[in-house]
């Protein structure tokens, strides 16, 4: 597992993870625009977890 700061190119993967059957009951479904606005707001930190092969497995948004 590798944890790193997310970049704007990761947002499409974040949206796909939000829509997955496992996550959908527990997380909101944000638009790309909302994620980008939040990411660039200065009040949020996006982190992503990747497999050893570089596939995104999870994300977290820290706010406040």
FENSULJO-V356902 format. One record per backbone hydrogen bond with DSSP energy under -0.5 kcal/mol. NH is the residue of the N-H (numbers start at 0). CO is the residue of the C=O. If there is no record, write none. Layout:
nh->{NH,NH}
co->{CO,CO}
//
This chain:
nh->{1,3,5,9,10,12,13,14,15,16,17,18,19,19,23,24,25,26,29,34,35,36,37,38,39,40,44,46,47,48,49,50,53,56,57,59,61,61,63}
co->{49,47,45,6,7,9,9,10,11,12,13,14,15,16,19,20,22,22,27,30,31,32,33,34,35,37,61,59,3,57,1,54,50,48,48,46,44,59,42}
//
